[in-house]
Amino acid sequence: MRLNRYIATCGVCSRRAADKLIEDKRITVNGKIAEFGTEVNEGDTVLFDGKEITPSKESIVLAYYKPVGVVCTEKDKHAAETVIENLGYSERVTYAGRLDKDSEGLLLMSNDGKLIEAMMKGSNKHEKEYEVVVDKELNGDILNKLANGIYLPELDRTTRGCKVKRTGSRSFDIILTQGLNRQIRRMCKEVGLKVISLKRIRVMTVSLKDHKLAPGKYEELSGKEKARLYEACGLKVQ
């Protein structure tokens, strides 16, 4: 098995992120610093930051409410608190899709690299829903611009069309099918708005309201919830 796939199977991160770990020389195989294209065979010992990692037998999927101020990263000496530290889970899991430091809401955490990769693949167009509060009054023209796609000069990308529903004079719900860096904040900036608060309330088939979580808390998905999520990703439950 190729090393990046092995790392993902261990629930450390996606294959793309695994390539970065290899590049940063944080992975060793049988005591030697790993290289791109390394194959892992039965009996090999793979270490991540000096700790052995092995493939997960049964998948774990958590619904976790990320609080404002917590950073989506595995390890960052400059972060006041990382997701992994705040979660405090006994087994290694990682997140599928980031939320920036100033945002809050639902993160799905899992030890199944295949699931994480399927959820994060942009071409799959998986839905993520957010509640947004901004600093100015909304009107139909602004909402239509957001829904139809916004050119983001900082990324040189035009956002994919999305669903937008006004929920108050300065608030709206938005459903995205892509995950550009700080996408909603950048979109709002281009139409003259500043985001005051941003909460993710749904990822694909999993909704925050179904778990009634307080910030910093988590729950394991039920068997039915997990089965629905895997099915939506075109995978079989481990």
C-alpha atoms as one frame of an Amber mdcrd trajectory, in Angstrom:
protein
   0.000   0.000   0.000   1.343   3.455  -0.869   2.395   5.390   2.208  -0.011
   8.314   1.802  -2.931   5.899   1.551  -1.666   3.983   4.589  -1.520   7.199
   6.635  -5.083   8.048   5.594  -6.260   4.538   6.508  -4.839   5.117   9.981
  -7.182   8.107  10.354  -4.369  10.648  10.616  -5.516  12.834   7.705  -6.452
  12.749   4.016  -3.993  11.448   1.408  -3.257  14.990   0.225  -2.436  16.090
   3.766  -0.380  12.908   4.202   1.838  14.016   1.313   2.583  17.201   3.274
   3.528  15.160   6.353   5.920  13.130   4.206   7.356  16.309   2.670   7.902
  17.744   6.160   9.786  14.550   7.155   7.353  13.779   9.975   6.886  10.160
   8.865   9.357   7.294   9.247   9.077   3.714   7.980  11.173   1.131   9.797
  13.280   3.889  11.338  14.034   5.730   8.102  12.589   9.070   7.020   9.928
   8.292   4.426   9.921   9.524   0.841   7.132  10.039  -1.692   6.058   6.762
  -3.268   7.218   4.617  -0.337   5.299   1.344  -0.157   4.175  -0.028   3.209
   4.204  -3.801   3.569   2.891  -6.118   6.272   5.146  -5.964   9.305   6.489
  -2.474   8.573   6.552   0.054  11.429   5.273   3.513  10.521   5.752   6.424
  12.920   4.133   9.881  12.819   6.049  12.397  14.943   7.675   9.438  16.688
   4.439   7.606  17.526   3.385   4.410  15.766   0.247   4.551  13.620  -1.774
   1.534  12.510  -4.894   1.152  10.325  -8.207   1.580  12.111 -10.424  -1.508
  12.226 -13.769   0.145  13.025 -14.604   3.642  11.891 -15.413   6.385  14.368
 -17.376   9.461  13.299 -18.000  12.289  15.751 -20.263  15.317  15.491 -18.288
  18.050  17.257 -19.210  21.687  17.928 -16.076  23.764  17.322 -16.107  26.922
  19.446 -14.925  30.334  18.263 -11.192  30.723  18.917 -10.260  27.079  18.421
  -7.953  26.462  15.447  -8.455  23.691  12.883  -4.995  22.183  12.859  -3.370
  19.017  14.143  -0.393  20.824  15.674   0.485  24.527  15.866   2.729  26.011
  18.538   1.280  29.466  17.804  -2.365  28.406  18.287  -3.938  29.122  21.671
  -5.951  25.896  21.355  -6.286  23.369  18.539  -9.311  21.278  17.609  -7.584
  18.106  18.810  -6.795  19.673  22.193 -10.321  21.025  22.644 -11.936  17.761
  21.570  -9.911  15.668  24.008 -10.911  12.377  22.397  -9.135   9.194  23.470
  -8.433   7.919  19.933  -6.784   9.645  16.963  -9.356  11.366  14.754  -9.111
  14.268  12.350 -11.514  16.720  10.765 -13.202  16.751   7.373 -13.306  20.368
   6.217 -11.939  23.283   8.205 -13.685  26.081  10.042 -11.611  29.217  10.518
 -10.663  30.408  13.992 -13.417  33.038  14.150 -16.177  30.637  13.046 -18.052
  28.025  15.043 -20.276  25.038  14.518 -20.310  21.505  13.211 -17.136  19.611
  12.411 -17.220  15.933  11.556 -14.237  14.108  13.033 -13.238  10.594  12.001
 -10.476   7.989  12.031 -11.455   6.851   8.518  -9.205   8.496   5.949 -11.322
   7.286   3.014 -14.414   8.929   4.480 -12.571  12.196   5.126 -11.163  12.235
   1.604 -14.581  11.544   0.043 -16.170  14.338   2.088 -13.471  16.864   1.190
 -13.313  16.158  -2.547 -14.716  19.316  -4.159 -15.993  17.566  -7.286 -18.433
  15.568  -5.130 -20.332  18.809  -4.410 -21.346  17.821  -0.885 -23.565  20.351
   0.876 -22.524  22.367   3.922 -24.994  24.786   5.508 -24.197  27.923   7.503
 -25.959  30.628   9.517 -24.464  34.062   8.841 -24.952  37.437  10.548 -23.516
  40.535   8.839 -23.035  44.205   9.701 -25.498  45.789   7.235 -29.073  45.469
   6.059 -29.622  42.861   3.345 -31.573  43.285   0.129 -32.559  41.082  -2.777
 -29.741  42.298  -5.004 -27.049  41.321  -2.489 -28.609  37.916  -1.870 -28.875
  37.230  -5.611 -25.229  38.130  -6.127 -24.196  35.729  -3.384 -26.371  32.969
  -4.796 -25.230  33.349  -8.399 -21.498  33.270  -7.724 -18.940  35.877  -6.689
 -15.513  36.471  -8.198 -12.895  36.370  -5.422  -9.822  38.330  -6.576  -7.645
  37.099  -3.705  -8.136  33.509  -4.911  -8.744  34.298  -8.600 -11.811  32.041
  -8.446 -15.529  32.503  -9.005 -17.663  30.748  -6.437 -20.073  28.036  -7.476
 -23.765  28.962  -7.436 -25.359  28.281  -4.056 -28.600  28.507  -2.080 -29.160
  31.633   0.011 -32.168  32.338   2.250 -32.709  35.545   4.202 -33.555  34.866
   7.862 -33.520  38.415   9.232 -32.666  41.992   8.308 -28.956  41.227   8.703
 -28.856  37.431   8.665 -29.107  34.627   6.129 -28.562  30.894   5.683 -26.281
  29.724   2.897 -25.673  26.221   1.487 -22.343  25.727  -0.265 -21.114  22.809
  -2.352 -17.457  23.840  -2.318 -14.953  24.803   0.344 -12.678  27.633  -0.709
 -10.536  29.240   1.975 -12.672  31.611   4.112 -15.200  31.485   1.289 -18.232
  33.057   2.955 -16.222  35.875   4.507 -14.591  36.625   1.139 -17.956  36.497
  -0.671 -19.492  38.926   1.807 -16.536  41.279   1.506 -17.025  41.504  -2.282
 -20.645  42.698  -1.825 -19.748  45.216   0.884 -20.608  43.148   3.944 -18.597
  42.164   7.011 -19.383  38.890   8.747 -20.236  39.338  12.434 -20.858  35.668
  13.184 -20.628  32.465  11.169 -21.887  29.060  12.286 -21.896  25.809  10.317
 -25.095  23.948  11.127 -25.009  21.012   8.698 -22.488  18.847   6.861 -24.142
  16.665   4.223 -26.561  14.374   6.106 -25.496  15.417   9.626 -27.158  18.400
  11.307 -26.082  20.231  14.444 -29.702  20.554  15.612 -30.062  16.766  15.748
 -27.325  16.591  18.397 -28.051  19.709  20.468 -24.363  20.157  21.252 -22.874
  22.971  23.304 -19.621  24.521  22.051 -16.687  22.179  22.697 -18.873  19.072
  23.053 -19.204  16.037  20.773 -21.275  12.902  20.184 -20.612   9.753  18.202
 -22.933   9.327  15.248 -25.541   6.597  15.658 -25.351   3.557  13.394 -28.108
   4.924  11.166 -26.498   8.367  10.924 -23.147   6.855  10.067 -24.692   4.586
   7.429 -26.446   7.564   5.775 -23.214   9.559   5.712 -21.195   6.713   4.194
 -23.897   6.074   1.615 -23.909   9.760   0.648 -20.136   9.478   0.125 -20.490
   6.317  -1.964 -18.712   4.205   0.664 -19.493   1.211   2.829 -19.353   1.555
   6.601 -16.244   0.059   8.152
